[in-house]
Amino acid sequence: MMKNFVFAALSGVSLVAFSGVAQAADAIDVVPEAPAVYVEEAPVMGWDGGYVGAMGNYNHSKADRDNGLPGVDSDTFGGAAFAGYQRQSGNIVYGAEADVGYNAMNGDEGGTDVETGVDGSLRARLGYAPNDRVLVYGTGGVAAADAEVSDGAGKDSNTVIGYTVGAGADVKITEQIFARGEYRYTDYMDKSFNTGSGAQDVDIDNHRVGAGIGFKF
């Protein structure tokens, strides 16, 4: 009887010990999962804010005269610096921009020479951004330039003022640097010049294609 009791006790202890060992082995087989790693993405900058830049331009200019003489044509290269500020609401981007440059017209026809030099404009801009990298826009505003008309009797200089309209696209190279392509038409309207041979009204207009680079703050 005593032997049976001892045997039963030992068997129970063995089963408990074996169960504990088995559970410990199962616990070792379960590899704990590594904690999740969260990578914070860099913020994507839209088109809000100020910017500056510079462009090189090809210009085709013409000066029409009211005295019946042929117009003066000129093809030149020039450049300009620009600066602006804009805001973005959804896909719509709006703002204002100013530029100043040197886009010289220098043409002669029928003994009359017409030249322009320093010019500039102040314009509104309205654009559409299909994504955070590309902005297409239209622009328009007031423009001014220094102009000089000369002939055999003398010369006269004036500041000519008119309007300018155009369209273009800005494409981000990095979050702060963007490339630009733009076309603009500018009409400086009629301006009277008196070279000594009599007053004549001259209307200067300009077609401009430019490419440049800008920096966004």
Wavefront OBJ file of the C-alpha trace (Angstrom):
o trace
v 0.000 0.000 0.000
v 2.738 2.420 0.968
v 4.655 1.559 -2.200
v 1.619 2.357 -4.313
v 1.191 5.725 -2.570
v 4.854 6.686 -3.078
v 4.734 5.607 -6.715
v 1.616 7.693 -7.346
v 3.189 10.729 -5.690
v 6.360 10.422 -7.717
v 4.331 10.031 -10.910
v 2.406 13.239 -10.144
v 5.594 15.174 -9.445
v 7.080 13.924 -12.732
v 4.027 15.003 -14.706
v 4.085 18.489 -13.184
v 7.803 18.814 -13.848
v 7.431 17.605 -17.438
v 4.554 20.027 -18.045
v 6.652 22.892 -16.739
v 9.579 21.959 -18.957
v 7.288 21.693 -21.997
v 5.765 25.104 -21.317
v 9.228 26.613 -20.906
v 10.300 25.102 -24.237
v 7.177 26.508 -25.924
v 7.932 29.931 -24.448
v 11.456 29.813 -25.881
v 10.079 28.940 -29.347
v 7.919 32.111 -29.423
v 10.076 35.000 -30.678
v 8.779 38.373 -29.525
v 7.846 40.803 -32.314
v 10.089 43.791 -32.873
v 8.491 47.129 -31.972
v 7.005 49.037 -34.906
v 9.261 51.751 -36.319
v 7.552 54.959 -37.412
v 9.422 57.052 -39.978
v 8.343 60.678 -39.985
v 8.116 61.953 -43.549
v 9.674 65.289 -44.404
v 7.008 67.984 -44.837
v 6.081 68.708 -48.457
v 6.238 72.401 -49.254
v 3.541 73.821 -51.522
v 3.813 77.074 -53.460
v 3.033 79.419 -50.555
v 5.540 82.158 -49.789
v 8.066 84.475 -51.369
v 10.585 83.724 -54.096
v 13.316 85.338 -56.222
v 15.005 84.354 -59.458
v 16.597 85.303 -62.764
v 15.810 84.646 -66.435
v 17.411 84.866 -69.834
v 15.145 86.086 -72.662
v 14.859 86.115 -76.428
v 12.981 89.187 -77.673
v 11.293 90.084 -80.938
v 10.354 93.764 -80.858
v 8.688 96.156 -83.283
v 8.191 99.914 -83.276
v 5.327 101.217 -85.450
v 5.372 104.883 -86.444
v 2.397 107.110 -87.304
v 4.233 109.016 -90.042
v 3.696 106.371 -92.676
v 7.288 105.109 -92.593
v 7.964 101.376 -92.208
v 8.112 99.917 -88.720
v 11.387 99.075 -87.003
v 12.028 95.385 -86.181
v 14.610 93.968 -83.805
v 15.631 90.543 -82.476
v 17.743 90.595 -79.328
v 18.652 88.679 -76.177
v 18.334 90.025 -72.647
v 17.725 89.095 -69.057
v 15.763 90.009 -65.958
v 15.552 89.402 -62.228
v 12.186 88.693 -60.644
v 10.676 88.509 -57.165
v 7.197 87.703 -55.934
v 4.898 86.398 -53.268
v 2.028 83.947 -53.619
v -0.555 81.979 -51.655
v -2.074 78.575 -52.340
v -5.650 77.442 -51.759
v -6.096 73.828 -52.824
v -4.835 73.618 -56.390
v -5.187 77.367 -56.990
v -2.132 79.609 -56.564
v -2.374 83.405 -56.711
v -0.028 86.290 -56.023
v 1.973 89.191 -57.407
v 5.371 89.481 -59.072
v 7.743 92.245 -60.156
v 10.704 92.079 -62.525
v 13.412 94.407 -63.791
v 15.853 93.709 -66.581
v 17.612 94.772 -69.741
v 15.991 93.557 -72.954
v 17.374 95.961 -75.552
v 15.621 96.658 -78.812
v 17.946 98.200 -81.378
v 16.563 98.575 -84.880
v 16.884 101.041 -87.776
v 14.525 101.617 -90.678
v 14.242 104.516 -93.101
v 16.829 106.593 -91.266
v 15.102 106.277 -87.884
v 16.640 104.260 -85.065
v 14.580 102.966 -82.120
v 16.225 101.586 -78.992
v 15.007 100.342 -75.613
v 17.051 99.457 -72.553
v 16.067 98.905 -68.932
v 12.518 97.613 -68.513
v 10.311 96.196 -65.802
v 6.802 95.183 -64.856
v 4.448 94.689 -61.923
v 1.982 91.841 -62.468
v -0.675 89.673 -60.891
v -0.355 85.888 -61.220
v -3.008 83.184 -61.150
v -2.007 79.547 -61.458
v -3.026 75.925 -61.119
v -0.871 73.320 -59.334
v -1.861 69.765 -60.401
v 0.617 68.467 -57.799
v 3.245 69.828 -55.402
v 5.951 69.878 -58.131
v 4.352 71.735 -61.057
v 2.647 75.123 -61.310
v 1.189 76.500 -64.559
v 0.133 80.139 -64.507
v -1.094 83.182 -66.350
v 0.159 86.679 -65.594
v -0.687 90.261 -66.495
v -0.054 93.817 -65.389
v 1.666 97.097 -66.142
v 5.070 97.410 -67.870
v 7.524 100.246 -68.494
v 10.790 100.726 -70.403
v 13.324 103.385 -71.355
v 13.155 104.182 -75.077
v 15.037 106.426 -77.473
v 14.181 107.467 -81.028
v 16.805 109.157 -83.208
v 17.133 110.311 -86.816
v 19.230 112.758 -88.820
v 17.711 115.735 -86.992
v 18.387 114.571 -83.454
v 17.056 112.226 -80.793
v 14.500 112.069 -78.001
v 14.190 109.768 -74.973
v 11.083 108.825 -73.021
v 9.748 106.276 -70.586
v 7.124 104.186 -72.355
v 4.353 102.555 -70.321
v 1.886 99.870 -71.327
v 0.568 96.435 -70.441
v 2.021 92.938 -70.431
v 0.325 89.519 -70.449
v 1.712 86.006 -70.619
v 1.794 82.447 -69.378
v 4.372 80.018 -68.059
v 5.222 77.105 -65.806
v 7.348 76.628 -62.694
v 8.717 73.136 -62.015
v 10.419 72.250 -58.726
v 13.920 70.788 -58.918
v 14.115 70.563 -55.116
v 11.659 71.756 -52.479
v 13.136 75.273 -52.760
v 14.673 75.537 -56.243
v 12.460 75.659 -59.336
v 12.944 76.050 -63.083
v 10.777 78.449 -65.103
v 9.703 78.814 -68.712
v 7.593 81.808 -69.767
v 6.148 83.685 -72.746
v 5.051 87.324 -72.493
v 3.620 89.909 -74.855
v 4.116 93.574 -73.984
v 2.619 96.618 -75.710
v 4.035 99.969 -74.610
v 1.276 101.899 -76.419
v 1.775 105.156 -78.325
v 4.353 107.626 -77.089
v 5.285 110.927 -78.710
v 8.943 111.532 -79.583
v 10.304 114.788 -81.025
v 13.734 114.368 -82.590
v 13.860 117.856 -84.079
v 12.298 116.885 -87.378
v 8.815 116.952 -85.850
v 6.847 114.953 -83.331
v 5.907 111.389 -84.146
v 4.008 108.765 -82.188
v 5.827 105.465 -81.782
v 4.157 102.254 -80.553
v 6.664 99.644 -79.321
v 5.627 96.049 -78.673
v 7.600 93.004 -77.658
v 7.275 89.217 -77.794
v 9.481 87.562 -75.194
v 10.361 83.916 -74.522
v 12.436 83.210 -71.423
v 13.849 80.475 -69.242
v 15.271 80.802 -65.772
v 15.659 79.521 -62.266
v 14.220 80.638 -58.942
v 14.579 80.112 -55.210
v 11.529 79.736 -52.965
v 11.659 80.827 -49.330
l 1 2 3 4 5 6 7 8 9 10 11 12 13 14 15 16 17 18 19 20 21 22 23 24 25 26 27 28 29 30 31 32 33 34 35 36 37 38 39 40 41 42 43 44 45 46 47 48 49 50 51 52 53 54 55 56 57 58 59 60 61 62 63 64 65 66 67 68 69 70 71 72 73 74 75 76 77 78 79 80 81 82 83 84 85 86 87 88 89 90 91 92 93 94 95 96 97 98 99 100 101 102 103 104 105 106 107 108 109 110 111 112 113 114 115 116 117 118 119 120 121 122 123 124 125 126 127 128 129 130 131 132 133 134 135 136 137 138 139 140 141 142 143 144 145 146 147 148 149 150 151 152 153 154 155 156 157 158 159 160 161 162 163 164 165 166 167 168 169 170 171 172 173 174 175 176 177 178 179 180 181 182 183 184 185 186 187 188 189 190 191 192 193 194 195 196 197 198 199 200 201 202 203 204 205 206 207 208 209 210 211 212 213 214 215 216 217
